[in-house]
Amino acid sequence: MTRPIEIRAATEATEELTAAFGRLIPQLSAATPPDLAALREIVASPSNTVLLAYDLASGQIVGTLALALAEHFRLLNSRRR
């Protein structure tokens, strides 16, 4: 059965967002998920757009995408120049 998903841009870093990254990042890598302070910095940056996939049935964040458009930016687990 297909579950309806809605994509929204993150407008602020919250405990819910922190928990979602804590659940999702370990599925992809051994990197430490970002904490609330790091997510605040990432979401607040005008160079970044963080997209969130919400399962409409549960309201849970089930996926994320971080898009960075700049020469210098803050990634989820490191700084790049």
C-alpha positions in Angstrom: 0.0 0.0 0.0 1.2 3.5 -0.9 1.4 6.0 2.0 0.9 9.7 1.2 4.0 11.8 1.7 4.2 15.6 1.9 7.4 17.5 1.3 8.0 20.7 3.3 10.9 23.0 3.8 12.2 23.2 7.4 11.7 26.8 8.7 13.2 26.2 12.2 15.2 23.5 14.0 13.1 21.7 16.6 13.4 18.7 18.9 11.2 16.8 16.4 13.7 17.6 13.6 16.6 16.6 15.9 15.0 13.3 16.7 14.3 12.7 13.0 17.9 13.2 12.1 18.9 11.0 15.0 16.7 8.2 13.6 17.6 8.7 9.9 21.3 9.5 9.8 22.3 6.1 11.3 20.5 4.4 8.4 22.9 6.0 6.0 26.2 6.2 7.7 28.2 6.0 11.0 28.3 9.8 11.2 27.0 11.4 14.4 23.6 13.0 13.8 23.6 16.8 14.2 22.4 18.2 17.5 19.9 20.9 17.9 22.5 23.7 17.8 24.0 22.3 14.6 20.5 22.0 13.0 19.7 25.6 14.0 22.8 26.8 12.2 22.1 24.6 9.1 18.4 25.6 8.8 19.1 29.3 9.5 21.8 29.6 6.8 20.5 31.4 3.7 22.7 29.0 1.7 20.8 25.9 2.8 17.4 24.5 2.2 16.4 21.4 4.3 13.5 19.5 2.8 11.5 17.2 5.0 9.3 14.3 3.9 6.3 13.7 6.2 4.3 10.5 6.3 0.8 12.1 6.3 -0.7 9.0 8.1 1.6 9.2 11.1 2.8 12.8 10.9 6.4 11.5 11.3 9.4 12.9 9.4 10.5 9.9 7.2 13.1 11.5 5.0 15.3 14.6 4.6 17.3 16.3 2.0 19.8 19.1 2.7 20.5 21.3 -0.3 23.5 23.7 0.0 24.1 26.4 -2.6 27.2 28.3 -1.8 31.0 28.2 -1.9 31.2 28.1 1.9 28.6 26.1 3.8 27.8 24.1 6.9 27.0 20.4 6.2 25.3 18.0 8.5 28.5 16.6 9.9 31.3 18.9 8.7 32.4 22.3 7.3 33.5 22.6 3.7 35.4 25.3 1.9 
